[in-house]
């Protein structure tokens, strides 16, 4: 049965500094060379969980940031830094991370900061570290890499990352969890995560030994487990059911990773919000950095006084500024409707008659490469009209306004652009991936937004729709990837392999036949005259034009009502094996992000 030491006992051990005292402090989780400042303010540093004859460090493992996010991030990325040695491979992984960051992943209306490297945490906050773990599933790839990862390590790595994502999501506590869910996420997940990392390190050690023998070099030394107290410890769990296997780096290393009853601690604490230091820590870092760059550092306390004085002065004058010059009450224009209009949009050339081939085959815009005839056919399907020349003639009398942004009635913003998106330092392309309500043929409905269209004078068509105006979304459809075999309760296509826990795999939907504007009348191998006449809309070089021709030859478009959009999705292209080149038509979707 574990004993519960009090503050006086721990302080006495610090003062004694004998071998026995240092060993006892180490078993309790204290560093004998660095005295804990919390001893002076916390009498419940070690807590006892009811019905369990053990004590646990209450501050350490109730701290979401240090005991959860930072600890798990450091553990995974230390393994990556150890097994990935070639500079070319490290550069590819960093390029993949940069590409994923450019996708502008967001959650709860907040866009995450771009990350630079997989192998360093310099300048990263705890929030950045948790987000990188979710981006890592995209960096690892779909399992086709051969040379990038040491043989046999990709499967356990993806296993560890997938289960770590579950732990980080649970630490947020955004919903209630049952006891069984907590046991699967924490108790069983603990074994899976560190067992998988032990497997990776075991494979790395075996590969190092084999390479050393082939090069007639001395093999690396095998890991030597740390000696344990024969009488046992107060916090270490030696149950075989909790063993993670491998070399014992995590279970018997210098930094002993003992099994803690995380579920019991969470239940006894009443949730995950106990001793959360993320907010105070972030404020402290900002304030100290802000002050430290403006003072002269010295060996005495003058630096501290200068820093505190600067912060005090800044606080006073900021308060006076807010009182004398109150912030403007002008709000952003969030009026619902289509925003950021396209230039030189539909109709492209009114000199042509609606019934002529040249009019029908003209593309709407260089960022919306859909012809007028295709667009009219989509409108006919949307309003249940026959796809005839007479219907097209009626539709050509309507007024259309195309735009890059849509503000829905509930205030949600959606984007579909290659050039007009602006926020902070980010600019350029943003095509939101959205999930629609409902499903079809057992599959969820997912599409990529191309642009938005505002249609006026709809009442002149004599339809059942009483409204004279309507906003629509021009989108490109996606479907489950052919390698997907499972669906979840929302009919989302689960990614094969360990990443199925929190990731889905999509691909662009394809028409059975190529689009008529792309191919000639007598041969599908010859580009049509209409495409050659408008080839400048597809790129500046012949290589770029040919690439987009192949990519959009079978593209499947549709019109969607804004109210049917359920939510935006965090999706990114997968990568070509052993490179940082994205695959155009394959998308990895991370379902939940912090």
C-alpha positions, 0 to 999 in steps of 0.5 A: 500500500502506498504511503502519502508523504506530507510537505514536511517529509518532502522538505526534510528529504530535500534537506537530507540529500542522502542517496536514500533520500534522493531515491525516495524523491525520485520514486515520488516524481521529484528531482533532488537537484531542483527543489519544487516551489509548489511545496510552499503553497500546495498541501495536496501535491500527492493525492489518493484515489478512493478504493485504490491503494496508491498515491499519485502526483496531483499537480503533474498529471492534472495539468492538461498542458504539461502532463498531456499536450506537451508530454505526448508531443515531445514523446512522439517527436523525439522518436521522429527525430531519432529515426529520420536521419537523412537530410533529404527525408527531413526536408520532405517531411517539413515541406509536407507540414508546410503544405498542410499548414497552408490549407488553413485548418480551422476549428470553432471559427479559428484558423490555426497557425502555420507550422514550420518543422516536424523536428523542432518545437522552437517558438511553438505554444502548447496549442501549436504542439497539439495541432501539429499532432493532428497535422502529422496524420497528413504528413505521415501519408497513406502508407505508400512511402517506401524509402522515406520511413525505415521499413516497418515503422510507419504502421506503429507510428500511425497507430501512436499518432491516431491514439494520441489524437484521441487522448488530446481530444478527450483532454479538451473535455468538450463532451461527456465521456462514459467510464468505458470510453475513458478506459479505451482512450486512456488506459488502453490507449496508454498501452497502444501509444507507448507500445507502438513507440517501443516497437518503432525504437526496437526496429530502429535499434535492430536496423542500426545493429544490422548496418553496423555489422554490414559496415564492420563497425561496432554495433550500438549498445542495447538499452540498459534498463534502470535498476529498480528498488527491490521493495517496489515504489509507491507509484509504479504499476508492475502489472503485466497487463500494463506492460508496453513491451519493447526495449523498456525505454519508457517503462524502465528508462531514466525518465520512468514512465509509470502507469498512472490510473488516468481514468480514476484521476479524471473521475475523482477530479470531476473533469479535465479542467483541473489545474489547467495552466494554458491561459496563464502560461500563454499570458506570462510568455507574452508579457515577459517577452514583451518586457524583456526585449525593451530592457537591459539584462544584468546580473542583479534584480534591476532587470526584474524591476525594469520589466515590471515597471514597463508592464505597469506603465504600459497597462496604465497608458493602455487603460487611459487610451481606452477611456479617452479614445474608445474603440470604434463601434463599427462592425463588419459588414456581415450582410447575407449574400454573395460577396467579392464579385468576380471580374469579367463574369457571366455573361461573357460575351452578349454579342453571341446569341444564347442558342449558338454553340459559341455562347454555350461553350464559353466558360464562366470565369478562369476560376470557375471553369464551367461552361454556360451550357453546363451551368444551364444544365445544372440549373435545369436539374436544380429547378426540375426543368427539361434540359432543352434549348428552350429552357436555356433560352429562358435561363439566359434572360435571368440576371446572374452575379458570381462571387468568391464569398458567401455570407449565410443567414446565420452569419457563417462565411464560405469561400471559393477562390483562387486569388481573392482570399485575404486574412492577416498575412495569408492570401490567395486560394481558399476553396472550402470543403463542406459536408452536406446534410443527408447521404446518398447510397450509404455515403455522406455528401461532400463537395469542394466549393468552386464559387457562388452565384446570386440569381435574380428574377427567378419568378419569371420562370413560373416555378413553384419557388415564390422567391424572386432571388436565390443564392446557390453554390457551384461545387465539385463533388467528392466521393469515398476513395476506392480503397475505403471499406468502412463507414461510420455512423455518419456514413463518412468513409473511414481511412484504411489502417490505424488512421481510421480512428479520426480520419477519412479518405475522399477522391473527386467524383468522375463523370463516365464520359469526358465533358463535351467542351474538352474533347473533339466530336470524332475522337476523345483523344483530340482537344476540342476547338472550344477548349483550344480557343479558351486555353488561356483560362487554364494556365500560362504554360503548356505544361500547366494547361495540359495538367489542368486539362487532364484534371478537369476532363471528367470533373463532376459539378453540381449546384447546392443550396447554402442551407444544406451545408452542415459544416466545413471540413479540414481536408488536405491532399495526400502526397506522392510516395517519398515526395512532398508533391501533393496528389491532386484527386485524393484527400485526407479528412481529419474529422475532429481537431482541437 
